[in-house]
Amino acid sequence: MNALKAVRRSFAAFAVAGLMSTVALAQQAQPFEPTVGQAGKDVVWVPSPQALVDRMLDMAKATPSDYLIDLGSGDGRTVITAAKRGINALGIEYNPDMVELSKRSAEREGVTARATFMKADLFETDFSKATVITMFLLPDINRRLRPKILDMKPGTRIVSNTFDMGDWTPDQTAEAGGDCRSYCRALFWIVPAKVDGAWRVGQSELKIDQKYQRFTGSMAGQGNVVATITDGKLVGDQISFTAGGVEYTGRVTGDAIEGVAKSASGETPWKAARAR
């Protein structure tokens, strides 16, 4: 009798173990499905509304000649949307399940040739080759990434879903419109050239105090005549300002600026070289 009870207990334990194994296998067979608010390394996951994704790409004027990198790409929708527009795009995402989900979505949409994804940490990854950066991160993460972004090539376009980058004022903001109900604002920046410091303009000295895409300063000419800079602005590598009643425009190329100076007497070329 005791032997029969032992056999029954063993059979019951085996059945339970088998059932648990079956449940575990069934769970493993289920494809990963993200849930809104799930924890990530730096932020929780909330999907970008498709209407805003489209608006962000429009603001960046992204074309097939661009290379787009999405920082914290989540379920991959921004990268996939860009790829559908013929743009080569890369998604950087820390969660490996989200990376695999994105790859499956790209395959289903037939854009794997242009949409790629990698599991990586944003703060340890080189994204300097991008011409367009998109992101949906928190303000403190944006601020931590800001120095790295400002070191990118002048003219690189940056678009953020909802959140700013501290005191770096966006060049443009826009709403998604349509049926978008939450996280519907896009903020857009263009990485400016670095012009802070002293420059030689012929026999004159140009001093620039730069804060992101805006700057102030002065131009000192012969006879200690000093003209204050007004309306100093950078759009990528394009510079413009007024000093002494003269309107200066030009292009910044490393340690040189070359352009046109417009005054009441007409237009003349001008050049500047960074003072050593």
Backbone bond lengths (Angstrom), bond angles and torsions (degrees), N, CA, C in turn:
res aa  C-N    CA-C-N  psi(-1)  N-CA   C-N-CA  omega(-1)  CA-C   N-CA-C  phi
1 M - - - 1.464 - - 1.517 110.80 -
2 N 1.394 114.21 -45.35 1.469 118.72 178.17 1.517 111.05 -62.39
3 A 1.339 115.10 -37.07 1.465 119.55 179.22 1.526 110.10 -64.66
4 L 1.336 117.36 -38.60 1.467 121.10 179.29 1.526 111.18 -65.30
5 K 1.365 115.40 -41.35 1.466 118.91 177.59 1.520 111.48 -62.68
6 A 1.319 115.63 -39.32 1.467 119.83 179.77 1.514 110.63 -64.05
7 V 1.347 115.61 -40.52 1.470 119.41 178.71 1.521 110.42 -63.84
8 R 1.357 115.28 -42.66 1.465 119.04 -179.90 1.534 111.31 -62.98
9 R 1.379 115.60 -42.08 1.463 119.09 178.68 1.519 110.72 -63.03
10 S 1.298 116.10 -41.81 1.463 120.34 179.60 1.521 110.75 -63.91
11 F 1.331 116.00 -41.21 1.463 119.87 179.14 1.527 110.78 -64.54
12 A 1.357 116.03 -42.79 1.469 120.23 -179.97 1.525 110.38 -62.47
13 A 1.338 116.10 -43.47 1.468 120.11 179.54 1.517 110.23 -63.15
14 F 1.320 116.45 -40.78 1.464 120.73 179.10 1.532 110.82 -63.79
15 A 1.349 115.11 -41.15 1.472 119.69 -179.50 1.524 110.80 -64.52
16 V 1.360 115.67 -42.68 1.473 119.66 179.34 1.516 110.25 -63.81
17 A 1.332 115.22 -44.19 1.465 119.10 179.46 1.521 110.88 -61.72
18 G 1.345 114.98 -40.39 1.465 118.29 178.52 1.509 112.18 -64.50
19 L 1.352 115.88 -40.40 1.462 120.27 179.40 1.521 110.91 -64.06
20 M 1.347 116.10 -42.60 1.464 119.98 179.21 1.519 111.10 -62.98
21 S 1.334 115.64 -39.68 1.462 119.28 178.12 1.521 111.06 -64.08
22 T 1.347 115.38 -40.62 1.465 119.98 179.45 1.525 110.79 -62.98
23 V 1.351 116.11 -42.99 1.463 120.92 178.79 1.516 110.45 -62.93
24 A 1.355 115.88 -43.06 1.465 120.05 -179.64 1.513 110.94 -62.67
25 L 1.329 116.36 -42.58 1.468 120.04 178.97 1.515 110.84 -65.04
26 A 1.339 116.40 -39.52 1.464 119.95 178.93 1.519 110.84 -63.71
27 Q 1.356 115.96 -39.71 1.456 119.67 178.58 1.525 110.64 -65.32
28 Q 1.334 116.10 -40.51 1.453 120.00 178.51 1.520 111.68 -64.70
29 A 1.328 115.82 -32.11 1.464 119.73 -177.44 1.520 111.73 -74.46
30 Q 1.358 117.07 -21.91 1.451 120.54 -179.24 1.530 109.55 -71.28
31 P 1.336 118.91 128.92 1.464 120.27 177.48 1.513 110.70 -66.13
32 F 1.327 116.24 148.24 1.462 121.81 -179.83 1.519 110.38 -64.07
33 E 1.322 116.02 132.26 1.458 122.28 175.84 1.522 108.25 -124.97
34 P 1.322 118.26 118.07 1.470 119.60 -179.15 1.522 111.23 -71.10
35 T 1.334 116.04 153.40 1.458 121.54 176.86 1.525 108.53 -121.49
36 V 1.320 115.48 137.90 1.457 120.41 -179.61 1.525 109.67 -59.87
37 G 1.332 115.81 129.42 1.457 121.20 -179.73 1.508 114.43 93.75
38 Q 1.343 117.22 -1.33 1.454 118.25 179.87 1.522 110.13 -64.38
39 A 1.326 115.47 143.47 1.460 121.15 -175.47 1.524 111.32 -70.97
40 G 1.323 115.37 144.15 1.459 122.30 173.78 1.513 109.21 -126.99
41 K 1.313 116.91 -171.37 1.465 119.85 -178.65 1.525 111.54 -65.38
42 D 1.342 116.59 -47.73 1.460 121.07 -176.29 1.527 113.47 -115.47
43 V 1.326 117.07 -25.86 1.462 121.29 -177.59 1.518 109.18 -141.94
44 V 1.331 115.68 163.63 1.462 119.61 169.85 1.527 107.80 -85.11
45 W 1.332 115.65 159.05 1.459 118.88 -177.29 1.516 111.62 -91.26
46 V 1.316 115.26 125.45 1.456 123.54 171.54 1.523 106.20 -134.58
47 P 1.321 119.25 124.87 1.465 120.14 -177.22 1.527 112.12 -69.80
48 S 1.323 116.48 142.85 1.466 121.25 173.97 1.518 108.97 -74.45
49 P 1.335 118.39 133.28 1.463 119.74 174.79 1.528 110.18 -58.41
50 Q 1.309 117.02 138.10 1.461 120.51 -177.05 1.525 111.46 -58.94
51 A 1.332 116.66 -35.85 1.469 119.79 179.21 1.518 111.28 -61.28
52 L 1.350 116.66 -36.12 1.464 119.38 179.31 1.515 110.97 -75.60
53 V 1.318 117.61 -36.43 1.465 120.55 175.61 1.528 109.47 -55.87
54 D 1.313 116.36 -47.24 1.465 120.61 178.93 1.529 110.97 -62.20
55 R 1.325 115.95 -40.88 1.468 120.05 -179.39 1.522 110.73 -65.73
56 M 1.322 117.42 -40.13 1.463 121.41 -179.80 1.532 111.18 -62.58
57 L 1.316 116.46 -43.06 1.461 119.84 179.16 1.518 111.36 -67.10
58 D 1.334 115.66 -35.02 1.467 119.79 176.85 1.526 110.74 -66.44
59 M 1.339 117.02 -42.90 1.464 120.68 179.88 1.522 111.61 -61.51
60 A 1.327 115.86 -39.03 1.465 120.53 179.64 1.522 112.32 -75.44
61 K 1.343 116.16 -9.15 1.460 121.43 -175.67 1.530 110.44 50.97
62 A 1.332 114.05 44.09 1.462 120.60 -178.00 1.526 110.67 -71.51
63 T 1.326 115.75 133.30 1.466 122.62 -178.78 1.518 109.39 -131.19
64 P 1.337 117.74 171.59 1.466 120.15 178.31 1.529 114.58 -59.70
65 S 1.321 117.67 -12.92 1.470 119.45 176.87 1.528 111.71 -82.74
66 D 1.333 117.76 -6.17 1.464 121.97 -178.70 1.523 111.85 -91.19
67 Y 1.333 113.90 164.39 1.452 121.95 169.55 1.527 105.93 -124.35
68 L 1.317 116.46 112.15 1.458 122.55 -175.12 1.517 110.69 -100.51
69 I 1.335 116.01 136.23 1.458 121.18 172.75 1.515 108.27 -124.34
70 D 1.338 115.65 127.08 1.458 122.26 179.11 1.523 107.95 -101.18
71 L 1.338 116.37 119.78 1.463 121.73 -177.69 1.520 109.70 -89.14
72 G 1.324 115.83 115.40 1.456 120.53 -174.47 1.515 109.38 76.38
73 S 1.334 116.21 64.22 1.465 121.42 -166.29 1.524 114.83 -77.46
74 G 1.329 118.88 -7.49 1.462 120.95 173.83 1.512 113.33 54.49
75 D 1.330 116.38 -123.05 1.471 120.38 -177.49 1.525 112.40 -83.78
76 G 1.333 117.23 3.24 1.465 120.78 172.05 1.503 116.04 87.15
77 R 1.325 118.74 6.13 1.465 119.48 -171.43 1.531 112.98 -66.32
78 T 1.340 118.46 -34.95 1.467 119.18 179.55 1.520 110.58 -67.25
79 V 1.333 116.39 -45.17 1.466 121.15 178.92 1.531 110.41 -61.88
80 I 1.315 116.78 -44.54 1.469 121.01 -178.53 1.524 110.64 -66.33
81 T 1.334 117.22 -40.40 1.464 120.30 177.59 1.521 110.42 -62.48
82 A 1.336 116.42 -42.66 1.467 119.96 177.96 1.524 110.35 -62.54
83 A 1.332 116.35 -43.01 1.468 120.35 -179.24 1.523 111.23 -62.32
84 K 1.326 117.04 -35.87 1.465 120.19 177.28 1.519 111.56 -64.90
85 R 1.335 116.53 -22.24 1.461 121.25 176.35 1.533 112.13 -89.16
86 G 1.322 115.42 6.34 1.457 119.91 178.60 1.511 114.53 86.17
87 I 1.337 117.48 14.26 1.466 122.87 -176.72 1.525 109.70 -97.86
88 N 1.301 117.46 132.54 1.457 121.24 172.26 1.523 108.33 -72.74
89 A 1.332 116.15 125.47 1.459 119.77 -173.04 1.517 111.03 -140.04
90 L 1.337 114.95 146.37 1.461 122.30 179.09 1.515 108.96 -125.50
91 G 1.332 116.44 134.58 1.452 121.50 174.51 1.514 110.05 -106.47
92 I 1.328 116.85 129.31 1.466 122.12 176.56 1.525 107.42 -106.97
93 E 1.314 116.61 119.62 1.461 122.18 -173.98 1.528 109.51 -142.92
94 Y 1.331 117.01 135.92 1.463 120.83 -176.20 1.527 112.52 -81.69
95 N 1.329 117.37 -31.15 1.467 121.42 -176.52 1.530 109.68 -79.45
96 P 1.327 118.36 115.17 1.471 119.87 -177.08 1.531 113.16 -64.09
97 D 1.339 117.44 -30.95 1.469 119.62 177.36 1.523 110.88 -64.77
98 M 1.338 116.41 -40.01 1.460 120.08 178.57 1.529 110.93 -67.31
99 V 1.321 116.26 -36.27 1.467 120.01 177.40 1.522 110.41 -61.48
100 E 1.335 116.88 -46.75 1.463 120.13 -179.80 1.521 111.33 -66.54
101 L 1.331 116.63 -37.97 1.458 120.53 176.09 1.535 110.15 -60.30
102 S 1.314 116.72 -44.05 1.469 121.63 179.99 1.519 110.97 -62.94
103 K 1.314 116.48 -41.38 1.465 120.22 179.29 1.530 110.99 -62.88
104 R 1.336 116.00 -41.02 1.473 119.05 178.58 1.525 110.54 -65.43
105 S 1.330 116.43 -39.89 1.464 120.36 179.36 1.519 111.08 -65.00
106 A 1.332 116.22 -40.95 1.466 119.95 178.67 1.519 110.98 -64.16
107 E 1.324 115.87 -38.47 1.469 119.35 178.08 1.527 110.42 -66.69
108 R 1.308 116.28 -41.58 1.466 120.20 179.45 1.526 110.84 -63.39
109 E 1.326 117.56 -34.71 1.460 122.01 -179.50 1.525 112.85 -86.57
110 G 1.328 116.69 -3.65 1.461 120.92 176.62 1.513 114.82 72.02
111 V 1.355 117.29 32.18 1.468 119.53 -177.06 1.533 112.66 -123.99
112 T 1.316 117.22 24.36 1.463 119.55 -177.48 1.526 113.11 -64.06
113 A 1.323 117.68 -21.44 1.463 119.99 178.91 1.523 111.72 -69.99
114 R 1.347 116.88 -24.74 1.464 120.68 -177.47 1.523 113.50 -115.82
115 A 1.325 117.97 -19.20 1.462 122.23 -178.10 1.522 110.20 -108.20
116 T 1.319 116.74 115.05 1.458 120.94 179.02 1.525 109.11 -125.81
117 F 1.330 114.97 157.73 1.458 121.10 -176.41 1.515 109.67 -139.13
118 M 1.336 115.70 146.16 1.452 119.91 177.97 1.521 109.93 -139.29
119 K 1.331 114.66 143.37 1.452 120.99 175.91 1.519 107.07 -85.80
120 A 1.327 116.75 114.55 1.465 119.92 -176.20 1.515 110.86 -161.68
121 D 1.337 115.45 161.70 1.459 123.35 175.26 1.527 108.34 -89.65
122 L 1.333 117.08 127.82 1.464 121.61 -178.31 1.525 112.31 -55.98
123 F 1.330 116.15 -35.74 1.454 120.43 -174.29 1.527 112.76 -82.62
124 E 1.317 116.45 -5.81 1.461 120.18 179.78 1.520 111.81 -119.91
125 T 1.326 116.90 12.53 1.467 121.64 -174.78 1.520 110.77 -116.20
126 D 1.324 116.31 138.17 1.464 122.13 176.74 1.529 108.82 -85.60
127 F 1.323 116.22 114.55 1.465 120.02 176.27 1.526 110.84 -117.81
128 S 1.323 116.43 23.85 1.469 121.84 -173.51 1.526 113.61 -68.85
129 K 1.329 118.55 -16.94 1.467 120.13 -178.15 1.529 112.98 -82.79
130 A 1.314 117.04 -7.17 1.468 120.01 -179.87 1.528 110.47 -68.67
131 T 1.314 115.50 145.84 1.467 120.74 169.92 1.526 110.34 -100.81
132 V 1.338 116.04 -18.19 1.463 122.18 175.24 1.525 108.12 -135.30
133 I 1.334 116.10 132.18 1.461 122.38 174.84 1.522 108.31 -116.93
134 T 1.329 116.64 131.08 1.459 121.10 172.38 1.518 108.36 -119.81
135 M 1.345 116.26 151.90 1.460 118.46 -178.98 1.524 110.91 -162.90
136 F 1.322 114.65 153.56 1.456 123.17 174.04 1.519 105.46 -137.64
137 L 1.329 114.66 79.77 1.451 122.68 -174.80 1.522 109.26 -126.26
138 L 1.316 117.55 169.35 1.454 120.61 179.23 1.529 111.51 -79.05
139 P 1.339 118.02 158.30 1.468 120.47 -176.78 1.523 114.45 -55.01
140 D 1.327 117.89 -40.03 1.464 118.68 -178.84 1.526 111.51 -67.65
141 I 1.329 117.53 -33.26 1.468 120.74 176.24 1.529 109.32 -69.12
142 N 1.328 116.98 -41.71 1.468 120.66 177.57 1.530 110.80 -58.67
143 R 1.329 115.96 -42.85 1.468 119.34 -178.94 1.517 111.26 -66.96
144 R 1.315 116.78 -36.44 1.471 119.60 177.67 1.526 111.72 -67.09
145 L 1.322 116.31 -33.05 1.465 120.97 178.96 1.528 112.70 -81.85
146 R 1.327 116.86 -17.18 1.466 121.74 -172.39 1.539 113.88 -55.05
147 P 1.334 120.45 -46.27 1.473 118.37 179.03 1.527 113.08 -59.26
148 K 1.308 115.74 -38.57 1.465 120.73 179.08 1.524 110.50 -66.65
149 I 1.320 116.20 -39.02 1.466 120.93 179.03 1.527 110.55 -67.67
150 L 1.332 116.85 -41.76 1.465 120.50 -178.90 1.527 112.38 -67.88
151 D 1.330 117.06 -17.17 1.470 120.90 176.01 1.527 112.14 -85.69
152 M 1.321 117.20 -2.79 1.460 120.34 179.64 1.524 110.41 -74.22
153 K 1.306 116.28 169.67 1.463 121.20 -177.97 1.526 110.52 -60.19
154 P 1.346 116.95 132.28 1.463 118.95 176.13 1.525 111.23 -54.15
155 G 1.326 114.67 136.56 1.459 119.95 -177.83 1.517 112.93 100.93
156 T 1.339 117.55 -12.57 1.464 119.91 175.67 1.527 109.03 -61.34
157 R 1.336 116.36 135.14 1.465 120.55 -177.91 1.526 110.51 -99.67
158 I 1.331 114.79 135.70 1.458 122.11 -177.32 1.519 108.70 -121.99
159 V 1.330 117.12 130.26 1.464 120.32 176.99 1.527 108.93 -130.42
160 S 1.330 115.64 129.15 1.461 121.33 -179.56 1.517 110.26 -118.70
161 N 1.317 115.17 138.21 1.458 121.36 171.69 1.531 107.75 -77.83
162 T 1.319 117.48 112.65 1.468 126.05 167.62 1.528 115.83 74.07
163 F 1.334 118.23 -45.26 1.458 120.05 -167.61 1.528 112.78 -99.69
164 D 1.362 114.80 144.41 1.457 120.88 -174.55 1.520 111.90 -90.87
165 M 1.340 115.44 -172.32 1.460 121.62 176.68 1.522 110.18 -124.15
166 G 1.331 114.89 51.72 1.447 119.78 176.98 1.520 111.56 68.72
167 D 1.351 115.86 -131.31 1.465 119.77 -175.35 1.527 113.38 -85.07
168 W 1.330 117.99 6.12 1.465 120.34 172.39 1.533 106.95 -82.65
169 T 1.321 115.92 97.97 1.455 121.74 -176.65 1.520 111.15 -65.24
170 P 1.328 118.67 131.95 1.467 119.98 178.66 1.525 111.64 -65.61
171 D 1.327 116.01 150.45 1.463 121.22 175.87 1.519 111.17 -75.04
172 Q 1.333 115.47 -24.03 1.460 119.29 -177.54 1.521 108.99 -159.31
173 T 1.318 116.57 146.48 1.468 121.70 170.37 1.520 107.78 -129.77
174 A 1.324 115.48 152.69 1.466 119.67 -179.67 1.524 109.29 -155.40
175 E 1.321 115.15 155.58 1.457 122.22 176.60 1.528 109.84 -101.87
176 A 1.320 115.36 148.81 1.466 119.96 -179.17 1.521 111.56 -67.17
177 G 1.330 115.74 -38.69 1.463 119.06 -177.74 1.516 111.34 75.36
178 G 1.316 115.70 -166.30 1.460 120.35 179.05 1.512 111.88 63.82
179 D 1.338 116.54 -138.18 1.453 120.45 -177.48 1.522 112.61 -96.68
180 C 1.336 117.62 17.17 1.463 121.12 178.52 1.531 108.88 -66.60
181 R 1.349 115.97 131.82 1.463 120.37 -175.11 1.533 113.26 -114.88
182 S 1.295 119.09 -26.59 1.461 121.38 -179.87 1.524 109.23 -147.45
183 Y 1.328 115.21 150.37 1.466 122.05 -175.72 1.530 109.93 52.15
184 C 1.329 114.51 60.76 1.465 120.64 -171.81 1.526 113.66 -113.55
185 R 1.335 117.59 8.20 1.463 120.39 -177.67 1.520 110.51 -108.61
186 A 1.317 116.52 136.17 1.466 122.49 176.47 1.527 109.27 -113.48
187 L 1.323 116.25 140.02 1.461 122.87 177.48 1.523 108.46 -118.84
188 F 1.322 116.22 136.57 1.467 121.48 -171.01 1.533 110.61 -127.44
189 W 1.333 115.54 133.58 1.461 122.60 175.66 1.525 110.06 -130.71
190 I 1.323 115.58 155.35 1.463 121.83 169.31 1.524 106.83 -118.82
191 V 1.309 117.54 126.31 1.462 120.97 -179.62 1.529 109.27 -62.94
192 P 1.355 117.20 122.06 1.467 119.34 -178.01 1.526 112.24 -86.72
193 A 1.332 115.25 155.06 1.460 120.58 171.32 1.526 108.98 -65.59
194 K 1.314 116.44 158.14 1.464 120.93 179.20 1.529 109.49 -97.62
195 V 1.340 115.16 113.11 1.462 120.04 -175.83 1.522 112.30 -123.79
196 D 1.305 117.69 4.38 1.457 120.50 -177.26 1.527 110.88 -59.63
197 G 1.335 116.29 136.82 1.460 120.35 176.90 1.513 113.06 119.67
198 A 1.343 115.36 -160.51 1.469 121.98 -174.70 1.523 111.36 -101.76
199 W 1.337 115.29 141.95 1.460 123.18 179.27 1.526 109.23 -132.68
200 R 1.332 116.54 148.29 1.456 121.76 173.68 1.528 108.90 -98.56
201 V 1.336 115.78 126.02 1.461 121.93 175.99 1.524 106.98 -121.44
202 G 1.322 117.23 90.97 1.463 120.76 -173.32 1.512 109.58 61.53
203 Q 1.346 117.53 -121.65 1.457 122.63 177.46 1.528 112.07 -92.12
204 S 1.307 116.66 3.81 1.466 120.93 -178.63 1.522 110.51 -103.01
205 E 1.329 114.44 161.48 1.463 120.37 176.61 1.523 109.29 -119.23
206 L 1.311 115.76 127.29 1.448 123.04 179.03 1.530 108.18 -104.52
207 K 1.315 116.23 122.12 1.459 121.00 177.96 1.522 108.97 -112.80
208 I 1.326 115.68 125.99 1.460 121.10 -175.48 1.521 110.18 -120.46
209 D 1.323 115.15 131.86 1.461 122.82 173.93 1.523 106.69 -113.22
210 Q 1.323 116.52 100.04 1.464 121.94 -171.13 1.514 112.30 -95.86
211 K 1.326 115.33 139.29 1.458 121.93 168.89 1.521 107.07 -132.67
212 Y 1.308 115.04 96.75 1.457 122.25 -177.21 1.530 110.32 59.17
213 Q 1.330 118.90 -122.07 1.470 120.89 -175.25 1.533 113.11 -89.37
214 R 1.326 117.30 2.24 1.460 121.60 178.03 1.523 110.17 -116.68
215 F 1.329 116.28 153.73 1.466 118.40 176.54 1.521 111.08 -155.01
216 T 1.321 114.21 156.80 1.457 122.96 173.33 1.526 107.04 -123.97
217 G 1.330 116.76 -176.80 1.453 119.05 178.15 1.511 111.91 150.34
218 S 1.329 115.33 -155.52 1.459 120.30 -177.75 1.514 110.44 -155.14
219 M 1.339 114.82 161.36 1.454 121.51 174.00 1.530 107.89 -127.13
220 A 1.318 115.97 119.29 1.466 121.57 -178.66 1.521 109.58 -105.37
221 G 1.337 115.05 123.21 1.454 120.17 -179.55 1.511 112.25 -108.78
222 Q 1.311 116.29 -162.76 1.446 121.32 179.74 1.523 109.89 -66.51
223 G 1.317 116.05 150.03 1.460 120.82 -179.76 1.510 112.50 73.58
224 N 1.349 115.96 20.76 1.469 121.23 178.63 1.538 112.96 57.74
225 V 1.317 115.47 28.07 1.458 119.75 175.43 1.530 108.46 -79.97
226 V 1.305 116.37 121.35 1.464 121.45 -176.75 1.521 109.33 -114.79
227 A 1.302 116.17 124.98 1.464 121.85 177.76 1.522 108.81 -109.46
228 T 1.307 116.31 131.75 1.469 121.66 179.12 1.529 110.34 -79.18
229 I 1.308 115.40 138.01 1.470 120.84 176.67 1.521 109.59 -79.93
230 T 1.323 115.78 133.05 1.469 121.37 172.35 1.519 109.04 -127.31
231 D 1.312 115.31 158.59 1.479 122.23 176.65 1.525 112.67 56.64
232 G 1.332 117.04 33.26 1.461 119.96 178.73 1.519 112.03 -69.68
233 K 1.322 116.57 124.19 1.467 120.47 -175.02 1.519 110.98 -147.76
234 L 1.329 115.19 145.58 1.457 122.71 175.09 1.527 108.94 -124.30
235 V 1.316 115.87 131.91 1.464 121.94 170.88 1.524 105.52 -121.48
236 G 1.312 115.62 93.21 1.461 118.94 -172.55 1.518 109.68 66.41
237 D 1.326 117.01 -120.95 1.463 120.79 178.83 1.525 112.55 -96.08
238 Q 1.322 117.41 6.81 1.462 121.83 179.25 1.533 109.76 -93.22
239 I 1.325 116.17 125.62 1.457 121.59 -176.83 1.525 109.92 -116.16
240 S 1.336 115.06 145.87 1.465 120.06 175.93 1.527 108.85 -150.51
241 F 1.330 115.54 143.51 1.465 121.09 176.46 1.525 108.71 -167.81
242 T 1.310 115.54 167.43 1.463 122.29 176.28 1.520 108.82 -121.88
243 A 1.329 116.61 137.15 1.465 122.00 177.05 1.522 108.70 -149.29
244 G 1.330 116.83 127.37 1.453 120.62 178.97 1.512 114.03 60.16
245 G 1.306 117.18 33.27 1.454 121.14 179.50 1.512 114.40 78.61
246 V 1.311 117.46 5.14 1.468 122.68 179.25 1.527 109.38 -107.78
247 E 1.322 116.20 133.83 1.460 121.28 177.96 1.523 109.37 -96.36
248 Y 1.314 115.82 120.27 1.464 121.34 -178.86 1.523 109.73 -106.69
249 T 1.313 115.76 132.45 1.462 121.39 170.87 1.527 107.39 -132.17
250 G 1.321 116.70 154.22 1.456 118.36 -179.83 1.510 112.48 179.04
251 R 1.295 114.50 -176.18 1.460 121.95 179.55 1.522 109.73 -121.70
252 V 1.322 115.20 133.60 1.459 121.59 178.85 1.524 108.70 -92.72
253 T 1.337 115.08 125.21 1.471 120.31 176.26 1.524 107.43 -128.44
254 G 1.320 115.61 93.56 1.457 119.44 -178.21 1.514 112.00 63.30
255 D 1.345 116.32 -115.34 1.459 122.01 -178.39 1.518 112.70 -98.02
256 A 1.315 117.43 22.40 1.462 120.97 -179.78 1.521 110.44 -136.84
257 I 1.315 114.72 148.86 1.464 121.76 173.76 1.522 107.17 -130.02
258 E 1.321 115.51 137.96 1.461 119.88 178.38 1.514 108.59 -141.43
259 G 1.362 115.51 133.86 1.448 117.80 -178.87 1.507 112.98 -171.59
260 V 1.335 115.15 -148.87 1.459 122.31 -175.27 1.526 109.26 -127.91
261 A 1.340 115.81 137.19 1.456 122.27 175.19 1.525 107.94 -109.14
262 K 1.316 115.65 126.18 1.461 120.92 -176.97 1.526 110.31 -112.84
263 S 1.341 115.93 123.41 1.465 121.36 178.27 1.521 108.98 -131.66
264 A 1.323 115.90 -175.82 1.466 120.34 -179.91 1.515 111.69 -62.66
265 S 1.320 116.90 -25.82 1.467 120.45 -178.28 1.524 113.36 -89.76
266 G 1.337 117.32 -1.70 1.453 119.61 177.82 1.517 113.19 128.45
267 E 1.332 116.54 -163.20 1.460 122.25 -178.10 1.527 110.68 -112.57
268 T 1.323 115.08 138.18 1.455 121.01 177.78 1.524 108.75 -136.70
269 P 1.317 117.73 148.97 1.465 119.06 176.65 1.533 111.19 -71.79
270 W 1.319 116.28 151.54 1.456 119.97 174.05 1.522 110.03 -141.49
271 K 1.332 114.96 152.77 1.446 121.71 179.69 1.515 109.44 -136.40
272 A 1.295 114.86 151.00 1.474 120.57 176.69 1.531 108.40 -138.97
273 A 1.321 115.19 146.79 1.459 121.31 176.00 1.515 108.71 -128.88
274 R 1.292 116.38 139.00 1.468 119.59 -178.30 1.518 110.15 -63.14
275 A 1.324 116.50 131.38 1.466 121.20 -179.27 1.523 109.23 -72.73
276 R 1.311 116.22 139.98 1.460 121.90 -178.90 1.528 110.97 -98.23
